[in-house]
Amino acid sequence: MAAAVRIVLVEDNDVYRSALELVLGLSEDVEVVASIADGADAAPTCARLAPDVCLMDYRLPGVDGAAATRAVRDTSPATAVVGLTAAADDDEREAMLAAGAAACLSKDEPFDAVVDAILLAAGRGS
């Protein structure tokens, strides 16, 4: 069996971040190695931990998801980024993809779709 995909979770909503961390922890395919609330911390955390995937909210305080995605891709190019956002409009989704995100999903997506996007971004999906 392949090792779990290591992810850094970046989400400013404490309740949603905790719930997502808990639900992702139920999957044998992923391992949350860090869970942070600030987009400015995403790049240094990914550079330090070298996760396979960074699951990134778009609307973050200070540094938005697109800028944080760009920083992660610059400092940790082997880390794929998957955007996950509640209310991003088309321009915001396009900004995430232009910044280097492999995908940008809605928080309304079923849990399986989020895990599938993580695995695909890590090169383990079909």
N, C-alpha and C positions, 0 to 999 in steps of 0.2 A: 504494500500500500504506500502511495506517495505521501510525503510529508504534507502537513496542512499548509495552506497558503497563509502567510503571515501578513497581517494587515494593521495599519495605523488608522484609527477612526478619528476624524476631525468634525466635531459637531458642537455648536455653542449651547444648544438647549440641553440642560443637564438631565432632565427626565427622559427625553428622547434618546440621548447618548447612552444613558444607563440601560434603557430598554433594548436598544439596538445591540449594545455590547452583550447583554444577557442572551438575546435571541441568537446572535451570531455564535456565541459560545456553545450553543446546542448542536451546531454543525461540526461534524468531524473533519470537514474539508477546509475550515478556516480557523485561524488562531488570532485573536486580537492581542497584539503585543504592546499597544499603547492606545490610550483614549484621551484626547485633548480637546479643549474648548476654543482655542484661539488659532486662527489661520496663520498668524505670525510664527507660531511654534511648529507648524507642519514641516517645513523644510529642515530645520535643525534636528527634529525628532526622526525624520526619515533618513537623514544623513547618518545619524548615530545608530539607528536600529536596522537599516537596510531592509525594510519590509518588501514583500512582493507587490503589495497593493496599498494605496492610500485611499480610503473611502472618505470623500471630501464634500462637506456641505457647501452650498454656494453663498448663502447669506451669513456671513461671519462678522463679528465686530472688528473694526480696524482694517484688516486685509480681507478682501472678498475671496471667494473660492477660485476665481480665475487667476488672480495674482498669486494666491497660495499654490495653485496647481503649477503655474509657471516656475515658481521658486523650487518646488519639489522636483520637477523635471530637470531643472538646472543643477541642483545639488545632489540628486539621487536618480540619475537617468535610468537605472534598472528598475526603479519603482514605477509601476503603472498607477494612474489615478482614475478612479471612478467617481464621478459627481453624483451626489444624492441630495435632492433639494425639494422643498415643499411647494414653492411658489415661483420658481424661475420662469420667466417668459422666454420666448424663442431667442431673443438677443442674448440673454444670460446663458442659456444652454449653448448657443453658438460660441460665446466667449469661453466657456469651459472647454469645449472641444478644440477651439483655436489655440488655447493655452497648453494643450497636450493631453487632455483627458481622453481616455479610451472610450468612455461612455458617460452619459449624463442621464440618470434615472430620476423619476419622481418618487417621493417618499410614499406615494400611494401604491407603488408597485408591490406585487406579492413578494414575500420573503424569498421564495425560490428564485424569482427573477433577479433579486439583488445578489444572492449567492452565485447564480449563473454568470452574472456580469463580472463579479470578482474573479471567478475561476477563468473565464474567458480572457479577462485582462491579464491574468497571470500566466496565460498560455496553457491552461489545463482544461479549458472548456471546448465544447464542440459547436 
